[in-house]
Amino acid sequence: MSDCKHSTLELLVERKRTMRCRRCHLTMSAEELGDGHCPECFDSSGSKYFDFEEIVHREGKGARYRCEDCGIVIGSG
């Protein structure tokens, strides 16, 4: 168990649409990705992969916060 008091929290803003690469599992907003390839796969292999899945977010279930000291994610809902 952590001794962290979680005194410095950062609000995690939910993206409207999030895409995840089916190959390396990198996640990014659909706006960042556009119609492009996965930048992580391209950096590691030099190949352009376009196979993504959309992640469905739970709306209205409360805010989420990340502790800047220890990295834990805390939900309010």
N, C-alpha and C positions, 0 to 999 in steps of 0.2 A: 504494500500500500504506500502511496506517495505521501510525503510530508508537505507537499505544496498546498498553499492556502487559496490558490486560484484568484489572486487579488488583481491581476491584470488580464482582463478578458477582451477579446476582439469579436465583434459581431460578424458572423459569417453570412454574407448576403447570398441568397439563393439565386442561381442563374435561371433565366426563363427556360432555356433549352441547353442541356448538357449532352455532349457526345463523347463516347468512349471507344477507343480503338480496339477492335476485336483481337488484334495481334499482341500489342504491348500493354493495353489497358490504360493508356494515357487518357485523362479526361480534360476537356476544355469546353468553353462555351461554343455554341454553334456559330456565333458571330466571329469568334477568333478563328475558327476552322474555315468558314466560308465553304467553298467547293474544293478545297485543297486536300493534300495528302497529309498523313500523320508525320509531324516534324521529328518526333522521337525515333520512329522506325527509319526515317530517311537518314538521320544523323548516325544511327548505329549500323545500318546495313547498306545505305546508298540506294535502296529501293523505295519506290513510292507506293504506299498502300492507302487505299481509299475505303476500306471496309470498317464502318463505324456503326454503333448502335446508340439509340437515344436513351438516356436515363430519365425515368419519370420521377419528378420531385413531388413530394407530399406537400400540398399547399395548405396554408392555414393551420398547421400543426404546431405553431409556436416558433420562437426564435432559437437559433443555435449559436453558441459561442465557443471560441477556442482560447484556452489559457496560453498566454504568450510565454509563460515560464516553463511549463511542462508539456504543452501540446495537446492535452486532453480536450475532447469536444464534449460540450455540455448542452443539453437540450432543455428548453423551458416548457415544452408541451407534451 
